[in-house]
């Protein structure tokens, strides 16, 4: 689409939306202004991907929330964690016992002095931390015992400790915000049964 066509599309948006976009994105290219304007003008799209709070800290879209922390590592903490990650081939499949966990990742920063832990999960912040304490306490304590000051996953201070290092997302997008882990598992099983049934017919 040419700049002239994009300008025409932008001018077709409601004046209030054009004004908001121009105020916030005056230095952006017209293509971005059009994309943002169309999103703001689509109430269904806005509602489906609305960003709210995950409770104590963090962002939530639909049923899915985010958590990102950057914590100081103990001396040799990164080395110890790398040994564990190599042992399991970087695969933390056991974490699937936490039935609300979509994904999680560990990244070393600042010459191995800090650990970035990021995850997406279903529901609210407090119950999610409780799920870790209930379902995989040994894994959590082994991994995070490499962090300075880690109080232990069963400690009454653990939530304050995590919240102290959490950096809430400024923006958050979930492709399917209302598909929980349980629902995704159900849909996968259903799809497997359909494929199995079709295979038996052939």
N, C-alpha and C positions, 0 to 999 in steps of 0.2 A: 504494500500500500504506500503510495507517495505521501510526501509531507503535506501536500494540498488536501489529499483525501483524509489524512489523519487530522488535520486542522478542522476540516468540515465535521468529522465524527466528534471531535472534542467540542465544537460549538453546538452540536446537537444535544449535549448533555445538559441537565438542569443547571441554571445559572449558579445556584448555591454550591453545587458540587464543583463546577468550574472554578469558582472563587476560592474554595478551600484548597483545591489542587494547585492553583497558581500561587497562592500564598505560601504553601508548604514546599512546593517543588518548582519554584520560579526558574531555577537553573537547569532543570531536567529536560531531556529531549521530549519532543511531542509524543513519540510512541509510548514512553513510560507514562506521561500524563494521561493519555487515552486509556491505557491499561488500568491505572489506578482509578481514574474517573468511572470507568465501566464497573469496576468492582464495588466502588462506593454507591453506585446507582442501582446495584442489584440487591434488593433486600433479602432475597432467599440465600444468595451466596454469602452475604455478610452474616446472616443469622446462623447459617450452618457452620461457619468457621469463626464465630465470635470468640474472642479471647477473654477469659475471665480469670479468677484467682483459683489456685489449687488448694486453697486453705491457708495454712500458716505462711507458706512462701512458695513462689513459683507460679507459672502460667498454666492455664488449662483451656483446651479447645474441645468442646463436646464432652466425651468421657475420658479423654487422654490428657495427661499432665506431664510436665517436664521438670527435671531436677539436674542442675549442674553445680558441682562444687570443685573448688581448687584448694587443695590442702597441702601443708608443708610435710615433706617426707623426712623420716629419721635418716641419719647417716646409713648408707648401704640399703635403704628401703627399696629403692628402684631396682637394685641388683637382685635382691631377694624376690621381689615381685616378678621380675623378668624370668627367673628360674622357674617359678610356678607357672607363668604363662607359657613358657616353652614346653614344660612338662605336659600341659594339656593341649598343646598346639594352638593356643590362643582361643580355645573353645570353652566357653563357660556355660555349657548346656545344663549343668546341674542347677543353675539359677532359674530354670524354667519351673522349679517347684514353687516359686513365687508366682502365683496364678494371675497376678495383675501386671506382670512385667512384660513390656513390649520389647525393649532392648536396653543394653547398657554397654558402656565402653570405658576403657582406662587409657589415659595418655600421659606420658611423662613430659614435664615442662621445665624450663630454666635449668638446663644441665642436670636433670634428674633430681632436682631439689623439691619439685612440687608434683602433685598428682592431680590430674583432671579426671573426675568421674562424672559421666553424664548418662542419664537414663530417661526413658519415657515409660509411663505407667498409667493404669486405669485408676480413676477416682481421686480421692483427696490425699494430701500430704501425710497427715498423721497416721492413718491406717496403713499407708504404704510402708512407712518405716517399721510399723508393728509387724507387717508381713515378713520383712527381712529378719526381724528378731525371732519370729516364730518358725519360719520355714527353713532358713539357711544360716543360722547363727554362727556355726563353726566357720563357714566360708567367709562370712562378713568379718569375723574377728581375725581370721588369718590374713585376709587382704588388708584390712584397715589397721591392724596392729603395726603396720609399717609407717603409719601417719603419726606425727608428733601429737601427743596429748590424747590419743584415742581412748575413750573411757570404757569401751566394750559395748557391744550391741544391746546387752541386757541392762546397761546402766540407766538410771533415771535421768542422767545428764546427756545421753546420747543425742536426743533430738535437738537440744540447745547447741550441742557441738556441731552437728550437721548444719543447722540453720545459720550458725556463725560464719561458715565458709560457703554457703550457697550463694550463687550469683543468679538472680532471677532473669529469665529471658526478657529482652525488650520487645521481641516479636516472636511469634510462634505459629507454625502451620502444621496441620495434620491432614493428610490426604483423605482419610476416612475417619473423621473425629468421633463418630458414634459406633464404631466397630471395636468392641472390647476384645481382650485376649480370649475370654471365654467364647464370645461370639465368633471370632476368627477360627478358633479350634472347632467349633460346631460346624461352621461352613466348610472347613477342610474335610471333616469326617463325612459330611453329607456329599461333598463332591467325590470323595473316594468311593462311597457306596454307589453313586450314580455310574461312575466309570466302571466299577466292578460289574454292575448289573448289565451295562451295555456290552462289556467284553464277553459275558456269558451268553448273550443273545447271538453273538457272531460266531 
